[in-house]
Amino acid sequence: MVVRMRHTRSQTANRRSHHALKAQKLAICECGAPRVSHRACAACGRYRGRVVVDVAGKASVKAAKRSKRDKAQASKA
């Protein structure tokens, strides 16, 4: 079977000219850390002037899980 309406290289390149990835626009948070626009800050958990993510609480829970896992591995060995 033959391709009847073949696109030329230039037509293909013109279509693909919009496929390039753009760099993310970063905003500066109140804490001074760069963050993605319209997202909560990963460093302090603030969005639009108020705390929406408890970063300190998440870090303490993660540390507790890590210590529990390390103790379990130490008792196995």
N, CA, C and O atoms as CSV, one atom per row, in Angstrom:
chain,resi,resn,atom,element,x,y,z
A,1,MET,N,N,0.840,-1.179,0.000
A,1,MET,CA,C,0.000,0.000,0.000
A,1,MET,C,C,0.883,1.240,0.000
A,1,MET,O,O,1.891,1.286,0.705
A,2,VAL,N,N,0.518,2.222,-0.771
A,2,VAL,CA,C,1.338,3.417,-0.942
A,2,VAL,C,C,0.721,4.578,-0.172
A,2,VAL,O,O,-0.498,4.741,-0.148
A,3,VAL,N,N,1.573,5.379,0.454
A,3,VAL,CA,C,1.101,6.575,1.152
A,3,VAL,C,C,0.750,7.621,0.102
A,3,VAL,O,O,1.621,8.051,-0.654
A,4,ARG,N,N,-0.490,8.030,0.046
A,4,ARG,CA,C,-0.931,8.930,-1.021
A,4,ARG,C,C,-0.595,10.387,-0.741
A,4,ARG,O,O,-0.154,11.108,-1.636
A,5,MET,N,N,-0.804,10.829,0.517
A,5,MET,CA,C,-0.606,12.245,0.835
A,5,MET,C,C,0.594,12.372,1.771
A,5,MET,O,O,0.429,12.674,2.953
A,6,ARG,N,N,1.771,12.147,1.261
A,6,ARG,CA,C,2.961,12.162,2.095
A,6,ARG,C,C,3.327,13.588,2.477
A,6,ARG,O,O,3.239,14.500,1.654
A,7,HIS,N,N,3.740,13.781,3.733
A,7,HIS,CA,C,4.186,15.095,4.192
A,7,HIS,C,C,5.676,15.237,3.904
A,7,HIS,O,O,6.447,14.301,4.112
A,8,THR,N,N,6.066,16.384,3.436
A,8,THR,CA,C,7.479,16.624,3.166
A,8,THR,C,C,8.226,16.824,4.475
A,8,THR,O,O,7.618,16.978,5.534
A,9,ARG,N,N,9.541,16.820,4.391
A,9,ARG,CA,C,10.353,17.018,5.596
A,9,ARG,C,C,10.091,18.381,6.215
A,9,ARG,O,O,10.055,18.517,7.438
A,10,SER,N,N,9.910,19.381,5.375
A,10,SER,CA,C,9.693,20.728,5.907
A,10,SER,C,C,8.342,20.839,6.610
A,10,SER,O,O,8.237,21.535,7.619
A,11,GLN,N,N,7.317,20.178,6.107
A,11,GLN,CA,C,6.018,20.194,6.773
A,11,GLN,C,C,6.098,19.480,8.127
A,11,GLN,O,O,5.524,19.928,9.120
A,12,THR,N,N,6.821,18.365,8.140
A,12,THR,CA,C,6.993,17.622,9.386
A,12,THR,C,C,7.760,18.468,10.400
A,12,THR,O,O,7.394,18.510,11.574
A,13,ALA,N,N,8.809,19.134,9.959
A,13,ALA,CA,C,9.613,19.975,10.854
A,13,ALA,C,C,8.809,21.159,11.363
A,13,ALA,O,O,8.944,21.543,12.525
A,14,ASN,N,N,7.970,21.747,10.507
A,14,ASN,CA,C,7.126,22.862,10.939
A,14,ASN,C,C,6.140,22.411,12.013
A,14,ASN,O,O,5.886,23.151,12.963
A,15,ARG,N,N,5.592,21.234,11.879
A,15,ARG,CA,C,4.663,20.719,12.878
A,15,ARG,C,C,5.389,20.467,14.194
A,15,ARG,O,O,4.871,20.773,15.268
A,16,ARG,N,N,6.594,19.905,14.103
A,16,ARG,CA,C,7.352,19.560,15.312
A,16,ARG,C,C,8.021,20.764,15.960
A,16,ARG,O,O,8.574,20.632,17.052
A,17,SER,N,N,7.989,21.911,15.340
A,17,SER,CA,C,8.662,23.082,15.903
A,17,SER,C,C,8.039,23.504,17.227
A,17,SER,O,O,8.683,24.211,18.002
A,18,HIS,N,N,6.822,23.097,17.506
A,18,HIS,CA,C,6.142,23.452,18.750
A,18,HIS,C,C,6.283,22.374,19.813
A,18,HIS,O,O,5.708,22.508,20.894
A,19,HIS,N,N,7.027,21.314,19.540
A,19,HIS,CA,C,7.152,20.212,20.485
A,19,HIS,C,C,8.258,20.416,21.519
A,19,HIS,O,O,8.415,19.592,22.420
A,20,ALA,N,N,9.014,21.485,21.405
A,20,ALA,CA,C,10.131,21.704,22.323
A,20,ALA,C,C,9.610,21.960,23.733
A,20,ALA,O,O,8.551,22.562,23.908
A,21,LEU,N,N,10.354,21.502,24.737
A,21,LEU,CA,C,9.991,21.727,26.121
A,21,LEU,C,C,10.448,23.109,26.556
A,21,LEU,O,O,11.518,23.575,26.164
A,22,LYS,N,N,9.631,23.753,27.363
A,22,LYS,CA,C,9.971,25.079,27.876
A,22,LYS,C,C,10.424,24.949,29.324
A,22,LYS,O,O,9.946,24.081,30.055
A,23,ALA,N,N,11.341,25.806,29.733
A,23,ALA,CA,C,11.813,25.784,31.109
A,23,ALA,C,C,10.702,26.275,32.029
A,23,ALA,O,O,9.903,27.130,31.647
A,24,GLN,N,N,10.654,25.724,33.253
A,24,GLN,CA,C,9.635,26.143,34.204
A,24,GLN,C,C,9.932,27.547,34.696
A,24,GLN,O,O,11.087,27.906,34.926
A,25,LYS,N,N,8.895,28.328,34.852
A,25,LYS,CA,C,9.035,29.664,35.419
A,25,LYS,C,C,8.988,29.519,36.938
A,25,LYS,O,O,8.016,29.001,37.487
A,26,LEU,N,N,10.026,29.971,37.602
A,26,LEU,CA,C,10.095,29.844,39.044
A,26,LEU,C,C,9.804,31.187,39.705
A,26,LEU,O,O,10.263,32.231,39.239
A,27,ALA,N,N,9.047,31.153,40.779
A,27,ALA,CA,C,8.765,32.330,41.586
A,27,ALA,C,C,9.583,32.217,42.868
A,27,ALA,O,O,10.034,31.130,43.230
A,28,ILE,N,N,9.773,33.341,43.551
A,28,ILE,CA,C,10.507,33.343,44.810
A,28,ILE,C,C,9.489,33.355,45.949
A,28,ILE,O,O,8.609,34.215,46.002
A,29,CYS,N,N,9.621,32.403,46.843
A,29,CYS,CA,C,8.713,32.282,47.984
A,29,CYS,C,C,9.042,33.341,49.032
A,29,CYS,O,O,10.072,34.011,48.952
A,30,GLU,N,N,8.148,33.485,50.023
A,30,GLU,CA,C,8.392,34.404,51.138
A,30,GLU,C,C,9.644,34.014,51.911
A,30,GLU,O,O,10.332,34.871,52.466
A,31,CYS,N,N,9.937,32.704,51.945
A,31,CYS,CA,C,11.113,32.233,52.677
A,31,CYS,C,C,12.401,32.416,51.866
A,31,CYS,O,O,13.499,32.231,52.390
A,32,GLY,N,N,12.261,32.780,50.590
A,32,GLY,CA,C,13.423,33.023,49.747
A,32,GLY,C,C,13.781,31.869,48.831
A,32,GLY,O,O,14.685,31.990,48.004
A,33,ALA,N,N,13.085,30.754,48.968
A,33,ALA,CA,C,13.373,29.584,48.142
A,33,ALA,C,C,12.644,29.691,46.806
A,33,ALA,O,O,11.525,30.201,46.756
A,34,PRO,N,N,13.259,29.219,45.725
A,34,PRO,CA,C,12.539,29.211,44.443
A,34,PRO,C,C,11.477,28.115,44.453
A,34,PRO,O,O,11.702,27.025,44.979
A,35,ARG,N,N,10.322,28.414,43.870
A,35,ARG,CA,C,9.231,27.445,43.820
A,35,ARG,C,C,8.499,27.594,42.499
A,35,ARG,O,O,8.581,28.639,41.853
A,36,VAL,N,N,7.783,26.552,42.094
A,36,VAL,CA,C,7.001,26.579,40.870
A,36,VAL,C,C,5.754,27.417,41.122
A,36,VAL,O,O,5.151,27.326,42.191
A,37,SER,N,N,5.366,28.227,40.154
A,37,SER,CA,C,4.196,29.080,40.303
A,37,SER,C,C,2.943,28.247,40.557
A,37,SER,O,O,2.801,27.147,40.025
A,38,HIS,N,N,2.048,28.773,41.363
A,38,HIS,CA,C,0.760,28.152,41.690
A,38,HIS,C,C,0.920,26.816,42.412
A,38,HIS,O,O,0.040,25.960,42.323
A,39,ARG,N,N,2.021,26.628,43.120
A,39,ARG,CA,C,2.245,25.432,43.921
A,39,ARG,C,C,2.725,25.859,45.304
A,39,ARG,O,O,3.302,26.935,45.458
A,40,ALA,N,N,2.492,25.033,46.293
A,40,ALA,CA,C,3.000,25.312,47.630
A,40,ALA,C,C,4.520,25.154,47.635
A,40,ALA,O,O,5.071,24.339,46.895
A,41,CYS,N,N,5.179,25.929,48.467
A,41,CYS,CA,C,6.646,25.893,48.559
A,41,CYS,C,C,7.073,24.587,49.222
A,41,CYS,O,O,6.508,24.187,50.240
A,42,ALA,N,N,8.066,23.930,48.644
A,42,ALA,CA,C,8.562,22.671,49.202
A,42,ALA,C,C,9.389,22.903,50.457
A,42,ALA,O,O,9.510,22.007,51.293
A,43,ALA,N,N,9.959,24.098,50.598
A,43,ALA,CA,C,10.835,24.374,51.731
A,43,ALA,C,C,10.044,24.738,52.996
A,43,ALA,O,O,10.363,24.260,54.085
A,44,CYS,N,N,9.010,25.586,52.850
A,44,CYS,CA,C,8.289,26.049,54.036
A,44,CYS,C,C,6.819,25.628,54.063
A,44,CYS,O,O,6.186,25.705,55.115
A,45,GLY,N,N,6.265,25.190,52.938
A,45,GLY,CA,C,4.881,24.732,52.902
A,45,GLY,C,C,3.853,25.838,52.778
A,45,GLY,O,O,2.665,25.600,52.997
A,46,ARG,N,N,4.283,27.045,52.430
A,46,ARG,CA,C,3.351,28.167,52.318
A,46,ARG,C,C,2.822,28.314,50.903
A,46,ARG,O,O,3.508,28.002,49.930
A,47,TYR,N,N,1.591,28.795,50.808
A,47,TYR,CA,C,0.992,29.152,49.529
A,47,TYR,C,C,0.081,30.341,49.764
A,47,TYR,O,O,-0.815,30.284,50.606
A,48,ARG,N,N,0.302,31.398,49.037
A,48,ARG,CA,C,-0.474,32.634,49.124
A,48,ARG,C,C,-0.530,33.173,50.551
A,48,ARG,O,O,-1.577,33.625,51.014
A,49,GLY,N,N,0.602,33.120,51.237
A,49,GLY,CA,C,0.711,33.746,52.542
A,49,GLY,C,C,0.302,32.898,53.734
A,49,GLY,O,O,0.411,33.359,54.870
A,50,ARG,N,N,-0.161,31.690,53.518
A,50,ARG,CA,C,-0.529,30.863,54.661
A,50,ARG,C,C,0.054,29.471,54.508
A,50,ARG,O,O,0.331,29.024,53.395
A,51,VAL,N,N,0.237,28.793,55.625
A,51,VAL,CA,C,0.830,27.462,55.627
A,51,VAL,C,C,-0.242,26.454,55.231
A,51,VAL,O,O,-1.272,26.347,55.897
A,52,VAL,N,N,-0.005,25.721,54.157
A,52,VAL,CA,C,-0.960,24.720,53.689
A,52,VAL,C,C,-0.394,23.302,53.804
A,52,VAL,O,O,-1.150,22.332,53.762
A,53,VAL,N,N,0.934,23.175,53.948
A,53,VAL,CA,C,1.575,21.873,54.107
A,53,VAL,C,C,2.456,21.937,55.342
A,53,VAL,O,O,3.291,22.833,55.465
A,54,ASP,N,N,2.277,20.992,56.261
A,54,ASP,CA,C,3.085,20.947,57.474
A,54,ASP,C,C,4.396,20.238,57.165
A,54,ASP,O,O,4.506,19.024,57.338
A,55,VAL,N,N,5.379,20.990,56.713
A,55,VAL,CA,C,6.659,20.418,56.290
A,55,VAL,C,C,7.406,19.826,57.484
A,55,VAL,O,O,7.989,18.748,57.371
A,56,ALA,N,N,7.394,20.514,58.622
A,56,ALA,CA,C,8.095,20.015,59.806
A,56,ALA,C,C,7.461,18.722,60.303
A,56,ALA,O,O,8.170,17.795,60.693
A,57,GLY,N,N,6.137,18.654,60.294
A,57,GLY,CA,C,5.439,17.442,60.729
A,57,GLY,C,C,5.741,16.262,59.833
A,57,GLY,O,O,5.947,15.147,60.313
A,58,LYS,N,N,5.770,16.506,58.509
A,58,LYS,CA,C,6.090,15.433,57.564
A,58,LYS,C,C,7.509,14.927,57.781
A,58,LYS,O,O,7.769,13.726,57.710
A,59,ALA,N,N,8.432,15.864,58.050
A,59,ALA,CA,C,9.826,15.468,58.259
A,59,ALA,C,C,9.964,14.612,59.516
A,59,ALA,O,O,10.726,13.646,59.523
A,60,SER,N,N,9.234,14.956,60.582
A,60,SER,CA,C,9.337,14.173,61.821
A,60,SER,C,C,8.738,12.777,61.644
A,60,SER,O,O,9.278,11.802,62.167
A,61,VAL,N,N,7.628,12.675,60.911
A,61,VAL,CA,C,7.022,11.369,60.648
A,61,VAL,C,C,7.963,10.510,59.814
A,61,VAL,O,O,8.112,9.314,60.062
A,62,LYS,N,N,8.597,11.133,58.823
A,62,LYS,CA,C,9.525,10.400,57.961
A,62,LYS,C,C,10.729,9.902,58.763
A,62,LYS,O,O,11.190,8.777,58.571
A,63,ALA,N,N,11.236,10.755,59.665
A,63,ALA,CA,C,12.379,10.353,60.488
A,63,ALA,C,C,11.998,9.213,61.423
A,63,ALA,O,O,12.796,8.303,61.647
A,64,ALA,N,N,10.788,9.253,61.970
A,64,ALA,CA,C,10.343,8.180,62.863
A,64,ALA,C,C,10.233,6.857,62.101
A,64,ALA,O,O,10.640,5.814,62.611
A,65,LYS,N,N,9.691,6.896,60.893
A,65,LYS,CA,C,9.598,5.686,60.078
A,65,LYS,C,C,10.982,5.136,59.756
A,65,LYS,O,O,11.205,3.926,59.799
A,66,ARG,N,N,11.911,6.039,59.432
A,66,ARG,CA,C,13.263,5.614,59.088
A,66,ARG,C,C,13.943,4.944,60.275
A,66,ARG,O,O,14.598,3.913,60.119
A,67,SER,N,N,13.787,5.533,61.471
A,67,SER,CA,C,14.434,4.946,62.647
A,67,SER,C,C,13.812,3.590,62.992
A,67,SER,O,O,14.516,2.669,63.407
A,68,LYS,N,N,12.495,3.470,62.819
A,68,LYS,CA,C,11.828,2.198,63.073
A,68,LYS,C,C,12.313,1.124,62.107
A,68,LYS,O,O,12.544,-0.020,62.498
A,69,ARG,N,N,12.464,1.508,60.838
A,69,ARG,CA,C,12.946,0.564,59.840
A,69,ARG,C,C,14.396,0.144,60.116
A,69,ARG,O,O,14.752,-1.026,59.976
A,70,ASP,N,N,15.221,1.114,60.509
A,70,ASP,CA,C,16.618,0.800,60.818
A,70,ASP,C,C,16.730,-0.135,62.015
A,70,ASP,O,O,17.583,-1.023,62.032
A,71,LYS,N,N,15.872,0.059,63.018
A,71,LYS,CA,C,15.892,-0.830,64.189
A,71,LYS,C,C,15.476,-2.239,63.783
A,71,LYS,O,O,16.040,-3.221,64.264
A,72,ALA,N,N,14.484,-2.335,62.895
A,72,ALA,CA,C,14.022,-3.660,62.466
A,72,ALA,C,C,15.114,-4.383,61.667
A,72,ALA,O,O,15.293,-5.592,61.814
A,73,GLN,N,N,15.828,-3.658,60.842
A,73,GLN,CA,C,16.912,-4.254,60.062
A,73,GLN,C,C,18.064,-4.660,60.962
A,73,GLN,O,O,18.706,-5.682,60.720
A,74,ALA,N,N,18.336,-3.875,61.996
A,74,ALA,CA,C,19.428,-4.194,62.912
A,74,ALA,C,C,19.101,-5.456,63.720
A,74,ALA,O,O,19.988,-6.261,64.005
A,75,SER,N,N,17.834,-5.623,64.083
A,75,SER,CA,C,17.462,-6.819,64.850
A,75,SER,C,C,17.475,-8.073,63.998
A,75,SER,O,O,17.702,-9.168,64.512
A,76,LYS,N,N,17.230,-7.927,62.683
A,76,LYS,CA,C,17.285,-9.058,61.764
A,76,LYS,C,C,18.711,-9.577,61.610
A,76,LYS,O,O,18.951,-10.784,61.596
A,77,ALA,N,N,19.647,-8.646,61.494
A,77,ALA,CA,C,21.036,-9.023,61.215
A,77,ALA,C,C,21.778,-9.544,62.398
A,77,ALA,O,O,22.953,-9.893,62.285
